[in-house]
């Protein structure tokens, strides 16, 4: 294998300089004059990687290089060090790099250490590829030998006198590798075992009473790879068999070969002695079973750890994606809102703008649910009319679980409200509905029943009035053992990868944090009822309807400093504020905003994004109020994953927001000014 770098750098003395630097680091090189020369060095094995100057890649040369790279064998991915002069932008360089494949870009002038490091890395990568090449060659040789061996095996298989079969292990109801199927068997199998036509049959179907022992014996062979020789009675046919078994490699095939013959005549004389050892065999079997149970517990604990890591990673990814979507939606929603208010054109255009507004609002709702799943949503406990919330979710639940299940909502009259986060309650109801759907694969009925109950003393909850939300399905139900573990974190009756086992535990946690409880009732074949108990609240319920979209009247014209690192968000927000009549100064970072404040700009209000590079919005608000104590601040946030105690008392406005939402918050902040502050601000406002 070549451990040499081909150099193509036609400008000035670049090739000579690069050659001298690498030679000083004991890296072998060969200087080539053009792309065909470089390709010749690669084809002849004189070079294993290449250093190419950007200016050497003419259109023709680049085409030649691409053609050579496209014909590389599967193991090959030629390392290329691309030298650029900074004339093109990043997009140009990345486009060139994408054409060449395995590319390291170095900007000139070159630093010798960087060049040597990149060269050595390229040669090391090429060396590893040659190792892969050798592996491919060996694999092809091995496959050829395997085919030859297969032919010999088939001849022996069809002519041998002993019974012979190949079994393949399967995952069954009893657990992993708890069953096996006969995939091959010779004619002598039926003569010795007394069972014909075994190919395609499972051992638990053939001999259900004996299956466990056969699975245990051959399962050990599969697990350890150690061949076994033994004698055993096939009770179903009364035959005593002398058997030997060995694992077929590799282990991933999950196959065991079995060779046997009928020794019933000889074995009959030994049965009495075997019966004397039966008690010992029982004890051994129990010890092996205990070992299997311990192993299963270890596997379950490992799976739980994996589920926790997967859920945390998914939550982080979901929260980050939702935050970015909020930043994208904010200028869209703001621009559509202003167009909707200002545009007085034809009906078709108005309908299109209204449709776009509805779509953006639905997208914002979806993002809020993503944030809720990722636990990066600011939780807002409110006095909620649970009946109104549940009735409003009927269509959503129906669409979620499908038309094959009939959804019905039943509410008692004059129910009091409850104190809970409505978004989290919606998520809990959807969790329970999805669980119910999985319990009714053939369809059924789902009832959401709301009533008021009185909780007595000593029943696990504080005595008093409770709202009870019962989610009742007509599914398969649960037995007592499953029911006792139903709300355990990570416990699930679904298959591997089909559920996290966190649905009921999340509902249980929400109910408990709200001062209530989750109670589950179920019987096999009778369906399941999940009851969310929530303490009844005093007073009037908060409206679930969004605020009016009429712009709030502004107390006065204000000077506002707007800070957001996203240019589109900043532009849209500034336009909304100016439409309200305010004067706006924009800043793209916390540092830029502080510089504006220190320069003495007139300023009544700070509106800042929360998550920005270099300085968070909450920290910026503290800095600004340290310089100007009378300035109020509003925090814009794509998600509310704030540290404990951070931004206490600081008003927040969630992205994406409409112009009316922003106007309402700004008007509220300006209305909080004291008379002294008001007089000072009036003096600072320039005459128009």
C-alpha angles and dihedrals in degrees: 000000000000117000094186133107120224110219123207111174110136098177113105114301095336095119093048093047093049091046092051094048093050094043088055087055090049093250113142118231141174122204114225129191103216144356095275089053091051091050091050090053090051094046093047092049093243091121133035099186139013141230108207127185115222093235091055091064100087118174090264093044092048090051090051091049093048091049091052093046092049090058096053115127116252093264094052128089106161112223111229127188108207117203114206133184098209094251095123126053125250091269091057092049093047091049090053091046092051090056093052097044115205097045135159112196118213120185117220136266085063126222108222094223092051092047094049092046092050092046093051091046091052093051092046090052091050091050090054090050090055089053087055089049091056090049091054091051091049091048092053090050091049092051091052091051090047091056090051091049090048091058092051091047092052092053092050091043093057097044106039120110098216122083112260134182143161118223127195121206122234136191108250138175090281092060142271115344091002096135139030138201129214107244097173136015134166127227092260090064093078092044094055102033099034094229118110130204097019097157108113094016123122119225092233089057095043100046108004094171093054100033098100094059094046090048091049095050097046092036089062090052089051093047100044101028089225115135117235135207120194147137125241141164118245094214095191091066100021092240123142109215134197106212142181125188137185135179119257109227138269099047091223089074087067090212132140126191117219126197118186148154137199112263098163095133094054095039096054090073092054100051095093092056092049091053089058089058094048094101091054091050090051092055091048091050091051092050091050091048091052089051090051091050091050090050090050090052090051091049091050092051091049091049090052091053090050091049091051092050092046093049093049092049091047091049092052092047093046093048093049094048092047091050091053091047090052090055090050094046096048097072090039093053092042095049093046090047092054091045090050091053098043105034116093099170132124123322094251093058091046090052091050092051091047091049091051090049091052092048092050091049090051089050090051090051090051091051091051089055090050089052091048090053091048090049091236095115119111104245114228116189109205139170099264133192094225093190092056091047095050094045090050090054097055095097092044092051091047092052092046098053098034138245095282089077122064112224119204129178120206120184131179115231125259097015116176119236126256134219109245143117102269094207092054091046090053090051091049092052091050090050091053091045092053091049089051091050091053089052090054105050091157095047132263144154131307119193125190105199123187125190142143120252136180116234114213126214118280099023098112099270135074108273115255144075120331137183108230118204110190120192106197126186134182093222135127095288129210134273121236095263093052092043093056090057099037097109096041111120112258094008109132138160091205125101126270110296094006098098141011097218089232102104100090093035090056091050090047091051093050093050093047093048089051092055095259139088145238116237122187126198123183145154129189109266093004101082132240134277120200114192123198109199115200126179112250113247131218125237133025122326119247114250115261090204115100119252119276114274093224110118112253114240110255115232090221145333108286138192107238130191108208118197125186131138091213106084095203092051091047093049094049093046093048091052091052091050093048090050087057088056100257128135111239132199114190129213128181098208144018092257092052090048093052089050090055092049093049090049088066103249114169107259135177102161139023118211112184140170113243103220111050134144114266099007133030120230093244090056091047090052090053091050093048094047088050088058097037112021095186095058115104123212138213121200120215113201137179089200134001103234091140123159117254110279093011120136093358109186093007112133114239134202117196121226130269097045134169125232091256091054091052093045091051093051094045092048090049092052094047090048090058093067117121118234091256091051090046093054091048092050093048089056091049095052110095118231115260 
